[in-house]
Amino acid sequence: MNMAFREKSIGISLSGLPEEAALGLSLRAISLIIIVEIIFQGMLAVSNRKAAEHGADERDTLFAYKGNNFGYTVLAIGVFISLGWNVLLEINPAFIAQSNVLKVPLLTAHILLFSFIFSEVVRFSAQLYNYTRCD
Amino acid sequence: MTTLPIKNKIRELRFFAEEMTQKELGELVGITQQTIIAIGKCKYSPTLEVAFRIAEVFGQSIDEVFHYQSA
């Protein structure tokens, strides 16, 4: 399949994200994501040296902007949910005592981290979707 | 995906330019081969700047290479 260098690069980033995130969002998982990214992006750059040196062209930039737009929207929703959660606890501290489901330590951090990872998945997916739609 | 309303004669012009490859055209214009393919298939509309550069490579005016065809 004739894929653009950026398209392959985004594919690698996307494939690394959700699998490692499922391991518990630990420091180990994040380290693994970084190592996998370095290895595979390095291999891709070596095998496509000329394309890697060329950099992004206007189509790559446009798809990156579109992807960022979707990703940012998801991230913003996550931030507002966590803000709402904190405001709710401030207004009604007894709320958490009424539900066992919500008794998760550092729930705000979990929501924010999940939003960040999900927004990255959405960002890369939107970019790949644009590439496949345009091929 | 349906094709975009901006049509072009890039394939024809490449043929008359001694079968210039998409890769060669991409290098001359400063964009990737994949973008040239997408423009050629009318699945991506280039910016005005790139459209001018493509026309310049073939020694044509922009309206001789690109034209708008409404649905």
N, CA and C atoms of all chains as a GROMACS GRO file, in nm:
protein
  618
    1MET      N    1   0.085  -0.120   0.000
    1MET     CA    2   0.000   0.000   0.000
    1MET      C    3   0.088   0.125   0.000
    2ASN      N    4   0.055   0.219  -0.087
    2ASN     CA    5   0.134   0.340  -0.103
    2ASN      C    6   0.090   0.444   0.000
    3MET      N    7   0.158   0.444   0.114
    3MET     CA    8   0.120   0.535   0.222
    3MET      C    9   0.223   0.646   0.236
    4ALA      N   10   0.175   0.764   0.274
    4ALA     CA   11   0.266   0.875   0.299
    4ALA      C   12   0.347   0.846   0.425
    5PHE      N   13   0.466   0.903   0.433
    5PHE     CA   14   0.553   0.883   0.549
    5PHE      C   15   0.481   0.923   0.677
    6ARG      N   16   0.414   1.038   0.673
    6ARG     CA   17   0.342   1.088   0.792
    6ARG      C   18   0.231   0.991   0.832
    7GLU      N   19   0.165   0.932   0.730
    7GLU     CA   20   0.056   0.838   0.756
    7GLU      C   21   0.107   0.716   0.832
    8LYS      N   22   0.224   0.662   0.788
    8LYS     CA   23   0.285   0.548   0.855
    8LYS      C   24   0.324   0.585   0.998
    9SER      N   25   0.382   0.704   1.011
    9SER     CA   26   0.427   0.752   1.142
    9SER      C   27   0.310   0.764   1.239
   10ILE      N   28   0.198   0.816   1.192
   10ILE     CA   29   0.079   0.832   1.276
   10ILE      C   30   0.025   0.694   1.314
   11GLY      N   31   0.029   0.600   1.219
   11GLY     CA   32  -0.017   0.463   1.244
   11GLY      C   33   0.060   0.398   1.358
   12ILE      N   34   0.190   0.420   1.362
   12ILE     CA   35   0.274   0.365   1.469
   12ILE      C   36   0.234   0.427   1.604
   13SER      N   37   0.218   0.558   1.605
   13SER     CA   38   0.180   0.626   1.729
   13SER      C   39   0.046   0.577   1.780
   14LEU      N   40  -0.047   0.557   1.689
   14LEU     CA   41  -0.182   0.514   1.727
   14LEU      C   42  -0.181   0.371   1.779
   15SER      N   43  -0.104   0.283   1.716
   15SER     CA   44  -0.104   0.142   1.758
   15SER      C   45  -0.039   0.125   1.895
   16GLY      N   46   0.051   0.212   1.932
   16GLY     CA   47   0.117   0.202   2.062
   16GLY      C   48   0.031   0.252   2.176
   17LEU      N   49  -0.058   0.347   2.148
   17LEU     CA   50  -0.130   0.414   2.257
   17LEU      C   51  -0.229   0.328   2.336
   18PRO      N   52  -0.334   0.272   2.273
   18PRO     CA   53  -0.438   0.208   2.354
   18PRO      C   54  -0.390   0.082   2.426
   19GLU      N   55  -0.298   0.005   2.365
   19GLU     CA   56  -0.252  -0.118   2.427
   19GLU      C   57  -0.180  -0.088   2.558
   20GLU      N   58  -0.091   0.009   2.551
   20GLU     CA   59  -0.015   0.042   2.671
   20GLU      C   60  -0.103   0.109   2.775
   21ALA      N   61  -0.199   0.186   2.731
   21ALA     CA   62  -0.288   0.256   2.823
   21ALA      C   63  -0.366   0.155   2.907
   22ALA      N   64  -0.397   0.039   2.848
   22ALA     CA   65  -0.475  -0.063   2.917
   22ALA      C   66  -0.396  -0.127   3.031
   23LEU      N   67  -0.268  -0.113   3.033
   23LEU     CA   68  -0.186  -0.175   3.138
   23LEU      C   69  -0.199  -0.105   3.274
   24GLY      N   70  -0.274   0.000   3.279
   24GLY     CA   71  -0.296   0.065   3.408
   24GLY      C   72  -0.243   0.206   3.412
   25LEU      N   73  -0.206   0.257   3.299
   25LEU     CA   74  -0.160   0.397   3.288
   25LEU      C   75  -0.044   0.424   3.383
   26SER      N   76   0.035   0.321   3.407
   26SER     CA   77   0.146   0.337   3.501
   26SER      C   78   0.265   0.402   3.433
   27LEU      N   79   0.363   0.433   3.514
   27LEU     CA   80   0.487   0.492   3.461
   27LEU      C   81   0.555   0.394   3.366
   28ARG      N   82   0.543   0.265   3.399
   28ARG     CA   83   0.603   0.161   3.315
   28ARG      C   84   0.539   0.162   3.176
   29ALA      N   85   0.408   0.178   3.173
   29ALA     CA   86   0.337   0.179   3.045
   29ALA      C   87   0.380   0.299   2.961
   30ILE      N   88   0.393   0.414   3.026
   30ILE     CA   89   0.433   0.536   2.954
   30ILE      C   90   0.576   0.520   2.900
   31SER      N   91   0.665   0.458   2.984
   31SER     CA   92   0.802   0.435   2.939
   31SER      C   93   0.803   0.343   2.817
   32LEU      N   94   0.718   0.239   2.821
   32LEU     CA   95   0.711   0.146   2.708
   32LEU      C   96   0.663   0.215   2.581
   33ILE      N   97   0.564   0.304   2.597
   33ILE     CA   98   0.512   0.378   2.481
   33ILE      C   99   0.626   0.457   2.417
   34ILE      N  100   0.705   0.525   2.502
   34ILE     CA  101   0.815   0.608   2.451
   34ILE      C  102   0.919   0.521   2.380
   35ILE      N  103   0.954   0.406   2.443
   35ILE     CA  104   1.055   0.316   2.382
   35ILE      C  105   1.004   0.262   2.247
   36VAL      N  106   0.879   0.216   2.246
   36VAL     CA  107   0.820   0.163   2.122
   36VAL      C  108   0.818   0.270   2.013
   37GLU      N  109   0.778   0.391   2.054
   37GLU     CA  110   0.775   0.504   1.958
   37GLU      C  111   0.914   0.528   1.899
   38ILE      N  112   1.015   0.536   1.986
   38ILE     CA  113   1.152   0.564   1.940
   38ILE      C  114   1.198   0.455   1.842
   39ILE      N  115   1.178   0.328   1.880
   39ILE     CA  116   1.225   0.217   1.796
   39ILE      C  117   1.155   0.218   1.660
   40PHE      N  118   1.022   0.219   1.662
   40PHE     CA  119   0.948   0.208   1.535
   40PHE      C  120   0.959   0.333   1.448
   41GLN      N  121   0.955   0.451   1.514
   41GLN     CA  122   0.970   0.574   1.434
   41GLN      C  123   1.110   0.581   1.374
   42GLY      N  124   1.210   0.532   1.450
   42GLY     CA  125   1.347   0.528   1.399
   42GLY      C  126   1.359   0.435   1.280
   43MET      N  127   1.297   0.316   1.293
   43MET     CA  128   1.299   0.219   1.182
   43MET      C  129   1.230   0.276   1.058
   44LEU      N  130   1.119   0.343   1.082
   44LEU     CA  131   1.044   0.402   0.970
   44LEU      C  132   1.125   0.512   0.902
   45ALA      N  133   1.192   0.594   0.983
   45ALA     CA  134   1.272   0.705   0.928
   45ALA      C  135   1.392   0.651   0.848
   46VAL      N  136   1.453   0.541   0.897
   46VAL     CA  137   1.567   0.483   0.826
   46VAL      C  138   1.522   0.422   0.693
   47SER      N  139   1.408   0.352   0.695
   47SER     CA  140   1.360   0.288   0.572
   47SER      C  141   1.301   0.389   0.473
   48ASN      N  142   1.262   0.507   0.521
   48ASN     CA  143   1.208   0.612   0.432
   48ASN      C  144   1.288   0.740   0.453
   49ARG      N  145   1.419   0.728   0.439
   49ARG     CA  146   1.508   0.840   0.473
   49ARG      C  147   1.471   0.969   0.400
   50LYS      N  148   1.446   0.957   0.269
   50LYS     CA  149   1.420   1.077   0.189
   50LYS      C  150   1.290   1.146   0.232
   51ALA      N  151   1.187   1.063   0.253
   51ALA     CA  152   1.057   1.118   0.294
   51ALA      C  153   1.067   1.182   0.433
   52ALA      N  154   1.147   1.119   0.520
   52ALA     CA  155   1.164   1.172   0.656
   52ALA      C  156   1.234   1.307   0.654
   53GLU      N  157   1.333   1.320   0.562
   53GLU     CA  158   1.406   1.446   0.552
   53GLU      C  159   1.320   1.556   0.490
   54HIS      N  160   1.230   1.515   0.401
   54HIS     CA  161   1.147   1.611   0.328
   54HIS      C  162   1.053   1.688   0.422
   55GLY      N  163   1.005   1.619   0.526
   55GLY     CA  164   0.914   1.685   0.620
   55GLY      C  165   0.771   1.685   0.570
   56ALA      N  166   0.686   1.754   0.644
   56ALA     CA  167   0.544   1.755   0.612
   56ALA      C  168   0.515   1.854   0.500
   57ASP      N  169   0.427   1.813   0.408
   57ASP     CA  170   0.384   1.909   0.306
   57ASP      C  171   0.246   1.964   0.346
   58GLU      N  172   0.185   2.041   0.257
   58GLU     CA  173   0.061   2.111   0.294
   58GLU      C  174  -0.053   2.016   0.329
   59ARG      N  175  -0.058   1.899   0.262
   59ARG     CA  176  -0.164   1.802   0.292
   59ARG      C  177  -0.144   1.742   0.432
   60ASP      N  178  -0.020   1.709   0.465
   60ASP     CA  179   0.011   1.657   0.599
   60ASP      C  180  -0.027   1.759   0.706
   61THR      N  181   0.007   1.885   0.679
   61THR     CA  182  -0.022   1.992   0.776
   61THR      C  183  -0.172   2.010   0.794
   62LEU      N  184  -0.245   2.007   0.682
   62LEU     CA  185  -0.391   2.022   0.689
   62LEU      C  186  -0.453   1.909   0.770
   63PHE      N  187  -0.410   1.785   0.745
   63PHE     CA  188  -0.466   1.671   0.818
   63PHE      C  189  -0.427   1.676   0.965
   64ALA      N  190  -0.306   1.728   0.992
   64ALA     CA  191  -0.264   1.744   1.133
   64ALA      C  192  -0.354   1.845   1.204
   65TYR      N  193  -0.387   1.956   1.136
   65TYR     CA  194  -0.476   2.057   1.194
   65TYR      C  195  -0.614   1.997   1.222
   66LYS      N  196  -0.665   1.922   1.124
   66LYS     CA  197  -0.799   1.861   1.140
   66LYS      C  198  -0.798   1.763   1.257
   67GLY      N  199  -0.692   1.680   1.265
   67GLY     CA  200  -0.679   1.585   1.375
   67GLY      C  201  -0.672   1.655   1.509
   68ASN      N  202  -0.592   1.763   1.514
   68ASN     CA  203  -0.578   1.841   1.638
   68ASN      C  204  -0.712   1.898   1.683
   69ASN      N  205  -0.792   1.939   1.586
   69ASN     CA  206  -0.923   1.996   1.615
   69ASN      C  207  -1.012   1.895   1.688
   70PHE      N  208  -1.018   1.772   1.636
   70PHE     CA  209  -1.098   1.666   1.700
   70PHE      C  210  -1.040   1.630   1.837
   71GLY      N  211  -0.907   1.612   1.841
   71GLY     CA  212  -0.841   1.573   1.966
   71GLY      C  213  -0.860   1.677   2.075
   72TYR      N  214  -0.849   1.804   2.037
   72TYR     CA  215  -0.864   1.912   2.135
   72TYR      C  216  -1.006   1.916   2.189
   73THR      N  217  -1.104   1.889   2.103
   73THR     CA  218  -1.244   1.888   2.147
   73THR      C  219  -1.265   1.781   2.254
   74VAL      N  220  -1.210   1.661   2.229
   74VAL     CA  221  -1.222   1.551   2.326
   74VAL      C  222  -1.154   1.588   2.457
   75LEU      N  223  -1.035   1.645   2.446
   75LEU     CA  224  -0.959   1.684   2.566
   75LEU      C  225  -1.036   1.790   2.646
   76ALA      N  226  -1.093   1.887   2.574
   76ALA     CA  227  -1.169   1.993   2.640
   76ALA      C  228  -1.290   1.936   2.713
   77ILE      N  229  -1.358   1.838   2.651
   77ILE     CA  230  -1.473   1.774   2.716
   77ILE      C  231  -1.428   1.706   2.846
   78GLY      N  232  -1.315   1.634   2.838
   78GLY     CA  233  -1.261   1.566   2.957
   78GLY      C  234  -1.227   1.664   3.068
   79VAL      N  235  -1.167   1.776   3.031
   79VAL     CA  236  -1.130   1.878   3.131
   79VAL      C  237  -1.257   1.936   3.196
   80PHE      N  238  -1.359   1.961   3.114
   80PHE     CA  239  -1.483   2.015   3.170
   80PHE      C  240  -1.554   1.914   3.260
   81ILE      N  241  -1.547   1.784   3.224
   81ILE     CA  242  -1.607   1.681   3.309
   81ILE      C  243  -1.535   1.678   3.445
   82SER      N  244  -1.402   1.684   3.442
   82SER     CA  245  -1.328   1.681   3.569
   82SER      C  246  -1.353   1.807   3.652
   83LEU      N  247  -1.367   1.921   3.583
   83LEU     CA  248  -1.400   2.046   3.652
   83LEU      C  249  -1.538   2.035   3.717
   84GLY      N  250  -1.632   1.982   3.639
   84GLY     CA  251  -1.769   1.964   3.688
   84GLY      C  252  -1.771   1.872   3.809
   85TRP      N  253  -1.690   1.767   3.801
   85TRP     CA  254  -1.680   1.671   3.911
   85TRP      C  255  -1.632   1.741   4.039
   86ASN      N  256  -1.529   1.823   4.026
   86ASN     CA  257  -1.474   1.894   4.142
   86ASN      C  258  -1.572   1.997   4.197
   87VAL      N  259  -1.642   2.064   4.108
   87VAL     CA  260  -1.742   2.163   4.151
   87VAL      C  261  -1.855   2.093   4.225
   88LEU      N  262  -1.895   1.976   4.171
   88LEU     CA  263  -2.002   1.898   4.234
   88LEU      C  264  -1.963   1.856   4.376
   89LEU      N  265  -1.839   1.814   4.391
   89LEU     CA  266  -1.790   1.773   4.524
   89LEU      C  267  -1.782   1.891   4.619
   90GLU      N  268  -1.751   2.007   4.564
   90GLU     CA  269  -1.742   2.129   4.645
   90GLU      C  270  -1.880   2.170   4.696
   91ILE      N  271  -1.979   2.158   4.605
   91ILE     CA  272  -2.116   2.198   4.639
   91ILE      C  273  -2.180   2.096   4.734
   92ASN      N  274  -2.161   1.968   4.699
   92ASN     CA  275  -2.226   1.863   4.776
   92ASN      C  276  -2.125   1.753   4.812
   93PRO      N  277  -2.048   1.771   4.918
   93PRO     CA  278  -1.945   1.672   4.955
   93PRO      C  279  -2.002   1.534   4.987
   94ALA      N  280  -2.130   1.528   5.023
   94ALA     CA  281  -2.191   1.399   5.057
   94ALA      C  282  -2.222   1.315   4.934
   95PHE      N  283  -2.210   1.376   4.818
   95PHE     CA  284  -2.247   1.307   4.692
   95PHE      C  285  -2.166   1.178   4.673
   96ILE      N  286  -2.037   1.187   4.701
   96ILE     CA  287  -1.949   1.071   4.679
   96ILE      C  288  -1.982   0.957   4.776
   97ALA      N  289  -2.032   0.994   4.894
   97ALA     CA  290  -2.065   0.892   4.994
   97ALA      C  291  -2.188   0.811   4.954
   98GLN      N  292  -2.268   0.870   4.864
   98GLN     CA  293  -2.391   0.803   4.822
   98GLN      C  294  -2.367   0.695   4.716
   99SER      N  295  -2.253   0.696   4.653
   99SER     CA  296  -2.227   0.600   4.546
   99SER      C  297  -2.092   0.531   4.565
  100ASN      N  298  -2.095   0.397   4.563
  100ASN     CA  299  -1.970   0.321   4.576
  100ASN      C  300  -1.886   0.328   4.448
  101VAL      N  301  -1.956   0.344   4.336
  101VAL     CA  302  -1.888   0.347   4.205
  101VAL      C  303  -1.790   0.464   4.195
  102LEU      N  304  -1.829   0.574   4.257
  102LEU     CA  305  -1.748   0.697   4.245
  102LEU      C  306  -1.634   0.705   4.346
  103LYS      N  307  -1.625   0.604   4.433
  103LYS     CA  308  -1.518   0.607   4.535
  103LYS      C  309  -1.386   0.555   4.476
  104VAL      N  310  -1.337   0.626   4.381
  104VAL     CA  311  -1.210   0.590   4.317
  104VAL      C  312  -1.105   0.692   4.359
  105PRO      N  313  -0.992   0.646   4.413
  105PRO     CA  314  -0.890   0.743   4.453
  105PRO      C  315  -0.838   0.820   4.331
  106LEU      N  316  -0.814   0.946   4.349
  106LEU     CA  317  -0.762   1.034   4.242
  106LEU      C  318  -0.847   1.028   4.114
  107LEU      N  319  -0.978   1.033   4.133
  107LEU     CA  320  -1.069   1.021   4.018
  107LEU      C  321  -1.045   1.132   3.916
  108THR      N  322  -1.019   1.254   3.966
  108THR     CA  323  -0.994   1.367   3.874
  108THR      C  324  -0.872   1.338   3.786
  109ALA      N  325  -0.766   1.284   3.848
  109ALA     CA  326  -0.646   1.252   3.770
  109ALA      C  327  -0.676   1.144   3.667
  110HIS      N  328  -0.758   1.046   3.705
  110HIS     CA  329  -0.795   0.939   3.612
  110HIS      C  330  -0.872   0.995   3.493
  111ILE      N  331  -0.967   1.083   3.524
  111ILE     CA  332  -1.048   1.143   3.415
  111ILE      C  333  -0.958   1.222   3.321
  112LEU      N  334  -0.868   1.302   3.380
  112LEU     CA  335  -0.779   1.385   3.297
  112LEU      C  336  -0.684   1.300   3.213
  113LEU      N  337  -0.627   1.196   3.275
  113LEU     CA  338  -0.534   1.110   3.201
  113LEU      C  339  -0.607   1.034   3.090
  114PHE      N  340  -0.726   0.982   3.123
  114PHE     CA  341  -0.805   0.911   3.022
  114PHE      C  342  -0.840   1.005   2.907
  115SER      N  343  -0.880   1.128   2.942
  115SER     CA  344  -0.915   1.227   2.838
  115SER      C  345  -0.796   1.255   2.748
  116PHE      N  346  -0.679   1.268   2.811
  116PHE     CA  347  -0.559   1.296   2.733
  116PHE      C  348  -0.529   1.182   2.636
  117ILE      N  349  -0.530   1.058   2.687
  117ILE     CA  350  -0.499   0.944   2.601
  117ILE      C  351  -0.606   0.926   2.493
  118PHE      N  352  -0.733   0.939   2.534
  118PHE     CA  353  -0.841   0.924   2.436
  118PHE      C  354  -0.835   1.034   2.330
  119SER      N  355  -0.798   1.155   2.372
  119SER     CA  356  -0.788   1.265   2.274
  119SER      C  357  -0.675   1.238   2.174
  120GLU      N  358  -0.566   1.175   2.223
  120GLU     CA  359  -0.456   1.139   2.132
  120GLU      C  360  -0.502   1.033   2.032
  121VAL      N  361  -0.579   0.933   2.082
  121VAL     CA  362  -0.632   0.828   1.994
  121VAL      C  363  -0.722   0.891   1.887
  122VAL      N  364  -0.809   0.983   1.932
  122VAL     CA  365  -0.900   1.050   1.838
  122VAL      C  366  -0.820   1.132   1.737
  123ARG      N  367  -0.717   1.201   1.786
  123ARG     CA  368  -0.634   1.287   1.698
  123ARG      C  369  -0.568   1.204   1.588
  124PHE      N  370  -0.503   1.095   1.629
  124PHE     CA  371  -0.434   1.011   1.529
  124PHE      C  372  -0.535   0.942   1.436
  125SER      N  373  -0.648   0.897   1.494
  125SER     CA  374  -0.749   0.830   1.413
  125SER      C  375  -0.806   0.924   1.308
  126ALA      N  376  -0.831   1.049   1.348
  126ALA     CA  377  -0.885   1.148   1.254
  126ALA      C  378  -0.785   1.174   1.141
  127GLN      N  379  -0.657   1.180   1.176
  127GLN     CA  380  -0.554   1.201   1.073
  127GLN      C  381  -0.550   1.083   0.975
  128LEU      N  382  -0.550   0.960   1.032
  128LEU     CA  383  -0.547   0.842   0.946
  128LEU      C  384  -0.671   0.834   0.858
  129TYR      N  385  -0.787   0.870   0.917
  129TYR     CA  386  -0.912   0.868   0.841
  129TYR      C  387  -0.901   0.963   0.721
  130ASN      N  388  -0.846   1.082   0.743
  130ASN     CA  389  -0.830   1.177   0.633
  130ASN      C  390  -0.736   1.124   0.525
  131TYR      N  391  -0.630   1.057   0.568
  131TYR     CA  392  -0.537   1.001   0.469
  131TYR      C  393  -0.605   0.892   0.385
  132THR      N  394  -0.676   0.801   0.452
  132THR     CA  395  -0.740   0.690   0.379
  132THR      C  396  -0.853   0.743   0.290
  133ARG      N  397  -0.923   0.845   0.335
  133ARG     CA  398  -1.032   0.905   0.258
  133ARG      C  399  -0.979   0.972   0.132
  134CYS      N  400  -0.856   1.020   0.142
  134CYS     CA  401  -0.797   1.099   0.034
  134CYS      C  402  -0.714   1.014  -0.064
  135ASP      N  403  -0.691   0.885  -0.029
  135ASP     CA  404  -0.608   0.800  -0.115
  135ASP      C  405  -0.686   0.750  -0.237
  136MET      N  406  -1.482   0.804  -0.136
  136MET     CA  407  -1.503   0.949  -0.130
  136MET      C  408  -1.530   1.004  -0.270
  137THR      N  409  -1.628   1.096  -0.283
  137THR     CA  410  -1.654   1.157  -0.412
  137THR      C  411  -1.541   1.255  -0.445
  138THR      N  412  -1.520   1.275  -0.574
  138THR     CA  413  -1.412   1.366  -0.612
  138THR      C  414  -1.454   1.511  -0.590
  139LEU      N  415  -1.354   1.596  -0.574
  139LEU     CA  416  -1.379   1.737  -0.546
  139LEU      C  417  -1.406   1.813  -0.676
  140PRO      N  418  -1.469   1.930  -0.668
  140PRO     CA  419  -1.507   2.002  -0.792
  140PRO      C  420  -1.391   2.064  -0.870
  141ILE      N  421  -1.273   2.069  -0.809
  141ILE     CA  422  -1.159   2.125  -0.884
  141ILE      C  423  -1.091   2.013  -0.962
  142LYS      N  424  -1.107   2.017  -1.093
  142LYS     CA  425  -1.049   1.914  -1.182
  142LYS      C  426  -0.916   1.964  -1.236
  143ASN      N  427  -0.837   1.870  -1.290
  143ASN     CA  428  -0.706   1.911  -1.344
  143ASN      C  429  -0.663   1.823  -1.460
  144LYS      N  430  -0.561   1.870  -1.528
  144LYS     CA  431  -0.507   1.796  -1.643
  144LYS      C  432  -0.365   1.748  -1.615
  145ILE      N  433  -0.338   1.719  -1.488
  145ILE     CA  434  -0.201   1.683  -1.450
  145ILE      C  435  -0.154   1.556  -1.521
  146ARG      N  436  -0.242   1.456  -1.528
  146ARG     CA  437  -0.202   1.329  -1.592
  146ARG      C  438  -0.161   1.354  -1.738
  147GLU      N  439  -0.242   1.430  -1.807
  147GLU     CA  440  -0.216   1.461  -1.949
  147GLU      C  441  -0.086   1.541  -1.964
  148LEU      N  442  -0.068   1.639  -1.876
  148LEU     CA  443   0.051   1.723  -1.884
  148LEU      C  444   0.178   1.644  -1.850
  149ARG      N  445   0.165   1.549  -1.758
  149ARG     CA  446   0.281   1.464  -1.725
  149ARG      C  447   0.319   1.378  -1.845
  150PHE      N  448   0.216   1.331  -1.916
  150PHE     CA  449   0.240   1.249  -2.036
  150PHE      C  450   0.318   1.328  -2.141
  151PHE      N  451   0.276   1.452  -2.163
  151PHE     CA  452   0.344   1.535  -2.264
  151PHE      C  453   0.480   1.588  -2.216
  152ALA      N  454   0.503   1.577  -2.086
  152ALA     CA  455   0.635   1.617  -2.032
  152ALA      C  456   0.723   1.492  -2.021
  153GLU      N  457   0.727   1.417  -2.128
  153GLU     CA  458   0.807   1.294  -2.137
  153GLU      C  459   0.778   1.198  -2.022
  154GLU      N  460   0.649   1.176  -2.000
  154GLU     CA  461   0.603   1.082  -1.895
  154GLU      C  462   0.668   1.111  -1.760
  155MET      N  463   0.662   1.238  -1.724
  155MET     CA  464   0.717   1.276  -1.592
  155MET      C  465   0.646   1.195  -1.483
  156THR      N  466   0.722   1.139  -1.393
  156THR     CA  467   0.660   1.059  -1.286
  156THR      C  468   0.600   1.150  -1.179
  157GLN      N  469   0.510   1.090  -1.101
  157GLN     CA  470   0.447   1.166  -0.991
  157GLN      C  471   0.553   1.208  -0.889
  158LYS      N  472   0.650   1.120  -0.870
  158LYS     CA  473   0.757   1.150  -0.774
  158LYS      C  474   0.840   1.270  -0.821
  159GLU      N  475   0.872   1.271  -0.951
  159GLU     CA  476   0.950   1.383  -1.007
  159GLU      C  477   0.873   1.514  -0.994
  160LEU      N  478   0.744   1.507  -1.026
  160LEU     CA  479   0.662   1.628  -1.016
  160LEU      C  480   0.655   1.676  -0.871
  161GLY      N  481   0.638   1.580  -0.781
  161GLY     CA  482   0.635   1.613  -0.638
  161GLY      C  483   0.762   1.683  -0.593
  162GLU      N  484   0.876   1.631  -0.639
  162GLU     CA  485   1.005   1.692  -0.601
  162GLU      C  486   1.018   1.833  -0.658
  163LEU      N  487   0.972   1.851  -0.782
  163LEU     CA  488   0.982   1.983  -0.844
  163LEU      C  489   0.891   2.085  -0.774
  164VAL      N  490   0.776   2.037  -0.730
  164VAL     CA  491   0.679   2.128  -0.668
  164VAL      C  492   0.707   2.146  -0.518
  165GLY      N  493   0.769   2.044  -0.458
  165GLY     CA  494   0.799   2.052  -0.315
  165GLY      C  495   0.693   1.989  -0.227
  166ILE      N  496   0.623   1.888  -0.284
  166ILE     CA  497   0.524   1.813  -0.205
  166ILE      C  498   0.549   1.664  -0.227
  167THR      N  499   0.482   1.580  -0.147
  167THR     CA  500   0.507   1.436  -0.158
  167THR      C  501   0.436   1.374  -0.279
  168GLN      N  502   0.483   1.255  -0.316
  168GLN     CA  503   0.422   1.182  -0.427
  168GLN      C  504   0.275   1.150  -0.396
  169GLN      N  505   0.248   1.119  -0.269
  169GLN     CA  506   0.110   1.085  -0.229
  169GLN      C  507   0.016   1.204  -0.248
  170THR      N  508   0.068   1.323  -0.224
  170THR     CA  509  -0.016   1.443  -0.244
  170THR      C  510  -0.042   1.465  -0.392
  171ILE      N  511   0.061   1.440  -0.475
  171ILE     CA  512   0.041   1.452  -0.620
  171ILE      C  513  -0.065   1.352  -0.667
  172ILE      N  514  -0.058   1.229  -0.613
  172ILE     CA  515  -0.157   1.126  -0.650
  172ILE      C  516  -0.298   1.173  -0.612
  173ALA      N  517  -0.311   1.225  -0.488
  173ALA     CA  518  -0.442   1.272  -0.440
  173ALA      C  519  -0.494   1.389  -0.525
  174ILE      N  520  -0.404   1.479  -0.564
  174ILE     CA  521  -0.446   1.593  -0.649
  174ILE      C  522  -0.488   1.540  -0.786
  175GLY      N  523  -0.409   1.448  -0.840
  175GLY     CA  524  -0.439   1.391  -0.972
  175GLY      C  525  -0.574   1.321  -0.977
  176LYS      N  526  -0.612   1.256  -0.865
  176LYS     CA  527  -0.741   1.187  -0.858
  176LYS      C  528  -0.854   1.280  -0.818
  177CYS      N  529  -0.824   1.409  -0.802
  177CYS     CA  530  -0.921   1.511  -0.759
  177CYS      C  531  -0.980   1.478  -0.622
  178LYS      N  532  -0.899   1.418  -0.534
  178LYS     CA  533  -0.945   1.387  -0.400
  178LYS      C  534  -0.887   1.485  -0.298
  179TYR      N  535  -0.800   1.571  -0.345
  179TYR     CA  536  -0.746   1.676  -0.259
  179TYR      C  537  -0.724   1.800  -0.345
  180SER      N  538  -0.774   1.912  -0.299
  180SER     CA  539  -0.755   2.037  -0.373
  180SER      C  540  -0.632   2.108  -0.318
  181PRO      N  541  -0.533   2.135  -0.403
  181PRO     CA  542  -0.411   2.199  -0.352
  181PRO      C  543  -0.436   2.345  -0.316
  182THR      N  544  -0.345   2.402  -0.239
  182THR     CA  545  -0.353   2.544  -0.211
  182THR      C  546  -0.322   2.620  -0.340
  183LEU      N  547  -0.354   2.746  -0.340
  183LEU     CA  548  -0.331   2.828  -0.459
  183LEU      C  549  -0.182   2.830  -0.494
  184GLU      N  550  -0.099   2.836  -0.391
  184GLU     CA  551   0.046   2.841  -0.412
  184GLU      C  552   0.096   2.715  -0.483
  185VAL      N  553   0.052   2.598  -0.435
  185VAL     CA  554   0.095   2.472  -0.498
  185VAL      C  555   0.037   2.461  -0.638
  186ALA      N  556  -0.085   2.505  -0.657
  186ALA     CA  557  -0.147   2.501  -0.791
  186ALA      C  558  -0.065   2.586  -0.889
  187PHE      N  559  -0.021   2.703  -0.844
  187PHE     CA  560   0.063   2.788  -0.929
  187PHE      C  561   0.196   2.720  -0.960
  188ARG      N  562   0.253   2.653  -0.857
  188ARG     CA  563   0.383   2.588  -0.878
  188ARG      C  564   0.370   2.471  -0.976
  189ILE      N  565   0.260   2.396  -0.969
  189ILE     CA  566   0.238   2.285  -1.062
  189ILE      C  567   0.226   2.339  -1.204
  190ALA      N  568   0.148   2.446  -1.218
  190ALA     CA  569   0.131   2.507  -1.351
  190ALA      C  570   0.265   2.558  -1.404
  191GLU      N  571   0.345   2.614  -1.317
  191GLU     CA  572   0.476   2.667  -1.355
  191GLU      C  573   0.569   2.556  -1.406
  192VAL      N  574   0.563   2.440  -1.341
  192VAL     CA  575   0.648   2.326  -1.382
  192VAL      C  576   0.618   2.289  -1.528
  193PHE      N  577   0.490   2.292  -1.565
  193PHE     CA  578   0.450   2.254  -1.700
  193PHE      C  579   0.451   2.374  -1.798
  194GLY      N  580   0.487   2.490  -1.749
  194GLY     CA  581   0.491   2.609  -1.834
  194GLY      C  582   0.353   2.652  -1.882
  195GLN      N  583   0.252   2.630  -1.799
  195GLN     CA  584   0.114   2.664  -1.834
  195GLN      C  585   0.062   2.768  -1.735
  196SER      N  586  -0.050   2.829  -1.770
  196SER     CA  587  -0.116   2.916  -1.673
  196SER      C  588  -0.204   2.828  -1.584
  197ILE      N  589  -0.240   2.881  -1.470
  197ILE     CA  590  -0.314   2.798  -1.372
  197ILE      C  591  -0.450   2.751  -1.426
  198ASP      N  592  -0.516   2.835  -1.506
  198ASP     CA  593  -0.647   2.794  -1.558
  198ASP      C  594  -0.637   2.692  -1.671
  199GLU      N  595  -0.515   2.673  -1.722
  199GLU     CA  596  -0.497   2.568  -1.822
  199GLU      C  597  -0.474   2.432  -1.755
  200VAL      N  598  -0.438   2.435  -1.631
  200VAL     CA  599  -0.414   2.310  -1.557
  200VAL      C  600  -0.534   2.274  -1.470
  201PHE      N  601  -0.590   2.372  -1.403
  201PHE     CA  602  -0.701   2.348  -1.311
  201PHE      C  603  -0.828   2.419  -1.361
  202HIS      N  604  -0.942   2.355  -1.339
  202HIS     CA  605  -1.069   2.424  -1.367
  202HIS      C  606  -1.174   2.376  -1.268
  203TYR      N  607  -1.272   2.461  -1.245
  203TYR     CA  608  -1.378   2.429  -1.150
  203TYR      C  609  -1.498   2.369  -1.223
  204GLN      N  610  -1.543   2.256  -1.172
  204GLN     CA  611  -1.658   2.189  -1.235
  204GLN      C  612  -1.762   2.162  -1.126
  205SER      N  613  -1.865   2.244  -1.122
  205SER     CA  614  -1.966   2.227  -1.017
  205SER      C  615  -2.050   2.103  -1.043
  206ALA      N  616  -2.104   2.049  -0.934
  206ALA     CA  617  -2.180   1.921  -0.944
  206ALA      C  618  -2.318   1.941  -1.003
   0.00000   0.00000   0.00000
